[in-house]
């Protein structure tokens, strides 16, 4: 068997728990409640891959580009080291593609769909799939014209609000198959209910995805601890232990597997 090519999570301790990282072209649910750093974990992967010369797409359905840049800069990520290109206007896609193809560094293309929605007035919203089709067309265009290898959608919950699924089983199957055909390592951010009762809205996503990474906030004594675990990962032997998730000095670490953290 040829060795599986992998994409690191860049979380020290977590990559070692799954034979070095996520198999290329897997579709991963990054599930968790609000404040659990789902978006930060996902963007950090794209950032570090861009530092290695790769190109990724980050589609934000609600949070603006400016807000995202401010947040990740505050985390300590030096975005000046890579080529970060915003898409706030669909007419700018060719300009962004040109920049990516001529960059001396890796790139992240941030699609600010919230701003695009404000600009576009002529989409007939009677069709629930309108915005889903906009996202699909953007992905196909960028994938066909660049060497893009990674994709993050932030978030599935926002997608369901924009494009109401009348038959979730069929509609989600088609979405996942569309993504698989693009050959992108994909991270789908999934908002969980506060009680942690399910990883995704319809639970069909759990079966369609190749892996689930679960991040959560857990009360411990008088503190709140962030935790992370690998719920499943196809084609990989993985440790399903629960780790404390720490972000310090610009790096994520998974610590204290199977033990309470020392506070």
C-alpha positions as CSV (number, residue, x, y, z in Angstrom):
1,X,0.0,0.0,0.0
2,X,1.2,3.5,-0.8
3,X,1.7,5.7,2.2
4,X,-1.3,7.9,2.9
5,X,-0.6,11.7,2.4
6,X,-1.7,13.7,5.3
7,X,-2.6,17.2,6.4
8,X,-1.5,18.2,9.9
9,X,-3.9,19.8,12.3
10,X,-0.9,21.6,13.7
11,X,-2.1,20.7,17.2
12,X,0.9,19.2,19.0
13,X,-0.1,15.9,20.5
14,X,-3.3,15.5,18.3
15,X,-1.4,14.8,15.1
16,X,0.6,12.1,16.9
17,X,-2.8,10.6,18.0
18,X,-3.8,9.9,14.4
19,X,-0.6,8.7,12.7
20,X,0.6,12.1,11.8
21,X,-2.5,14.0,10.6
22,X,-5.7,13.9,8.6
23,X,-5.6,11.9,5.3
24,X,-5.7,14.2,2.3
25,X,-9.1,15.0,0.8
26,X,-11.0,13.8,3.8
27,X,-14.1,15.8,4.8
28,X,-13.9,16.6,8.5
29,X,-16.6,18.0,10.8
30,X,-15.1,20.3,13.4
31,X,-17.9,20.3,16.0
32,X,-18.4,22.2,19.2
33,X,-20.4,24.8,21.1
34,X,-19.8,28.6,20.9
35,X,-16.4,29.7,22.1
36,X,-14.7,26.3,21.8
37,X,-12.3,27.7,19.1
38,X,-13.7,25.7,16.2
39,X,-13.0,28.5,13.7
40,X,-9.6,29.2,15.2
41,X,-8.5,25.5,14.9
42,X,-9.7,25.3,11.3
43,X,-8.1,28.6,10.2
44,X,-4.9,27.7,12.0
45,X,-4.6,24.6,9.7
46,X,-5.0,26.8,6.6
47,X,-2.5,29.3,8.0
48,X,0.2,26.8,8.6
49,X,-0.4,25.0,5.3
50,X,-0.1,28.4,3.6
51,X,3.2,28.9,5.5
52,X,4.3,25.7,3.7
53,X,3.3,27.1,0.3
54,X,-0.2,25.7,0.0
55,X,-3.5,27.5,-1.0
56,X,-6.7,27.2,1.0
57,X,-10.2,28.7,0.8
58,X,-12.0,30.0,3.9
59,X,-15.7,30.7,3.2
60,X,-17.2,32.8,6.0
61,X,-21.0,32.9,5.8
62,X,-21.5,35.4,8.7
63,X,-18.4,36.9,10.2
64,X,-16.8,39.6,8.0
65,X,-13.3,39.5,6.5
66,X,-12.2,42.4,8.6
67,X,-13.5,40.8,11.8
68,X,-11.8,37.5,11.0
69,X,-8.4,39.2,10.3
70,X,-8.7,41.1,13.5
71,X,-9.4,38.0,15.5
72,X,-6.6,35.9,14.0
73,X,-4.1,38.7,14.3
74,X,-5.0,39.0,18.0
75,X,-4.3,35.3,18.3
76,X,-0.7,36.1,17.2
77,X,-0.9,34.7,13.6
78,X,1.4,36.8,11.4
79,X,-0.8,37.1,8.3
80,X,1.8,39.3,6.6
81,X,3.9,36.1,6.1
82,X,1.3,34.7,3.7
83,X,-0.9,35.9,0.9
84,X,-4.4,36.6,2.3
85,X,-6.9,37.6,-0.3
86,X,-10.4,38.7,0.5
87,X,-13.4,38.1,-1.9
88,X,-16.0,40.7,-0.9
89,X,-17.1,41.2,-4.5
90,X,-17.6,38.3,-7.0
91,X,-16.2,40.5,-9.8
92,X,-12.8,40.4,-8.0
93,X,-12.3,36.6,-8.2
94,X,-10.1,36.7,-11.3
95,X,-7.9,39.4,-9.7
96,X,-7.6,37.2,-6.6
97,X,-6.8,34.1,-8.6
98,X,-4.1,36.1,-10.4
99,X,-2.6,37.1,-7.1
100,X,-2.6,33.6,-5.8
101,X,-1.0,32.1,-8.9
102,X,1.8,34.8,-8.9
103,X,2.5,34.8,-5.1
104,X,5.8,33.8,-3.7
105,X,4.1,32.5,-0.6
106,X,1.1,30.2,0.2
107,X,-2.3,31.8,0.1
108,X,-5.6,31.9,1.9
109,X,-8.6,33.1,0.0
110,X,-11.2,34.4,2.4
111,X,-14.7,34.5,0.8
112,X,-16.8,37.0,2.8
113,X,-20.2,35.8,1.8
114,X,-21.9,38.2,4.3
115,X,-20.6,41.2,2.4
116,X,-21.4,39.6,-1.0
117,X,-25.0,39.0,0.1
118,X,-25.4,42.7,0.8
119,X,-24.0,43.6,-2.6
120,X,-26.0,41.1,-4.7
121,X,-29.6,42.2,-5.2
122,X,-30.8,40.1,-8.1
123,X,-30.6,36.5,-6.8
124,X,-34.1,35.1,-6.7
125,X,-34.4,33.8,-3.1
126,X,-37.5,31.8,-3.9
127,X,-35.1,29.1,-4.8
128,X,-33.6,27.8,-1.5
129,X,-30.5,26.6,-3.2
130,X,-29.4,30.0,-4.6
131,X,-26.7,30.8,-2.1
132,X,-25.5,27.2,-2.0
133,X,-25.1,27.4,-5.8
134,X,-23.1,30.7,-5.4
135,X,-20.7,28.9,-3.0
136,X,-20.4,25.9,-5.3
137,X,-19.6,28.2,-8.3
138,X,-16.9,30.1,-6.3
139,X,-15.3,26.8,-5.2
140,X,-15.3,25.3,-8.7
141,X,-13.8,28.5,-10.2
142,X,-11.0,28.8,-7.6
143,X,-10.2,25.1,-7.7
144,X,-10.0,24.9,-11.5
145,X,-7.8,28.0,-11.8
146,X,-5.5,27.5,-8.8
147,X,-3.6,24.7,-7.0
148,X,-6.0,25.1,-4.0
149,X,-5.9,22.0,-1.8
150,X,-7.9,23.0,1.4
151,X,-11.3,24.3,2.1
152,X,-13.1,25.5,5.3
153,X,-16.8,26.3,5.5
154,X,-17.8,28.5,8.5
155,X,-20.4,27.2,9.2
156,X,-22.8,24.5,8.3
157,X,-25.5,26.1,10.6
158,X,-25.3,29.3,8.6
159,X,-25.5,27.4,5.4
160,X,-28.7,25.7,6.5
161,X,-30.2,29.1,7.3
162,X,-29.3,30.5,3.9
163,X,-30.3,27.4,1.9
164,X,-33.1,25.6,3.6
165,X,-32.8,21.8,2.9
166,X,-36.2,20.3,2.1
167,X,-34.9,16.8,2.0
168,X,-31.7,16.9,4.2
169,X,-30.7,13.3,3.5
170,X,-30.6,13.8,-0.2
171,X,-29.4,17.4,-0.2
172,X,-26.6,16.8,2.2
173,X,-25.5,13.7,0.3
174,X,-25.2,15.9,-2.9
175,X,-23.3,18.6,-1.0
176,X,-20.8,16.1,0.3
177,X,-20.4,14.4,-3.1
178,X,-19.8,17.8,-4.7
179,X,-17.0,18.5,-2.2
180,X,-15.5,15.1,-2.7
181,X,-15.3,15.6,-6.4
182,X,-13.2,18.7,-5.8
183,X,-10.4,16.7,-4.1
184,X,-10.1,19.2,-1.3
185,X,-9.2,18.5,2.3
186,X,-12.3,20.0,3.9
187,X,-13.2,21.3,7.3
188,X,-16.9,21.9,7.9
189,X,-17.5,23.8,11.1
190,X,-20.6,22.5,12.9
191,X,-22.4,24.3,15.8
192,X,-23.4,21.9,18.5
193,X,-26.3,22.4,21.0
194,X,-25.2,23.5,24.5
195,X,-26.1,20.1,25.9
196,X,-23.7,18.4,23.4
197,X,-26.3,16.0,22.4
198,X,-25.3,15.8,18.7
199,X,-22.4,16.7,16.5
200,X,-24.4,18.2,13.7
201,X,-27.8,19.6,12.8
202,X,-29.3,16.6,11.0
203,X,-26.8,13.9,12.3
204,X,-26.6,12.7,8.7
205,X,-23.4,14.7,8.4
206,X,-21.8,12.4,11.0
207,X,-22.0,9.4,8.6
208,X,-21.2,11.3,5.5
209,X,-18.0,12.9,6.9
210,X,-14.7,11.0,7.0
211,X,-13.8,12.4,10.4
212,X,-15.1,14.3,13.4
213,X,-13.0,16.5,15.6
214,X,-14.9,17.5,18.7
215,X,-13.9,20.6,20.7
216,X,-15.8,21.7,23.8
217,X,-15.8,23.8,27.0
218,X,-15.8,21.7,30.2
219,X,-16.2,23.1,33.7
220,X,-13.4,22.0,36.0
221,X,-13.3,23.3,39.6
222,X,-13.7,27.0,39.2
223,X,-12.4,27.2,35.7
224,X,-13.5,26.3,32.2
225,X,-11.2,24.0,30.3
226,X,-11.2,23.6,26.5
227,X,-11.0,20.0,25.4
228,X,-10.5,18.2,22.1
229,X,-10.9,14.6,20.9
230,X,-11.0,12.7,17.6
231,X,-14.4,11.0,17.5
232,X,-13.7,9.2,14.2
233,X,-11.1,9.3,11.4
234,X,-11.5,6.9,8.4
235,X,-8.4,5.2,7.0
236,X,-6.4,6.0,10.2
237,X,-5.7,4.4,13.5
238,X,-6.4,7.1,16.1
239,X,-6.5,7.6,19.8
240,X,-10.0,8.7,20.9
241,X,-8.7,10.1,24.2
242,X,-9.9,13.5,25.5
243,X,-7.2,16.1,25.6
244,X,-7.0,19.6,27.1
245,X,-6.7,22.1,24.3
246,X,-4.2,24.9,24.9
247,X,-3.3,27.8,22.7
248,X,-0.1,29.5,23.8
249,X,2.7,31.4,22.0
250,X,0.9,31.1,18.7
251,X,0.6,27.3,18.9
252,X,-2.1,24.8,19.8
253,X,-1.3,21.8,22.0
254,X,-3.3,18.8,23.1
255,X,-2.3,17.9,26.7
256,X,-3.1,15.6,29.6
257,X,-4.8,12.9,27.5
258,X,-7.1,10.9,29.8
259,X,-6.3,13.0,32.9
260,X,-7.7,16.1,34.5
261,X,-5.4,19.1,33.8
262,X,-3.3,20.4,36.6
263,X,-4.9,23.8,37.6
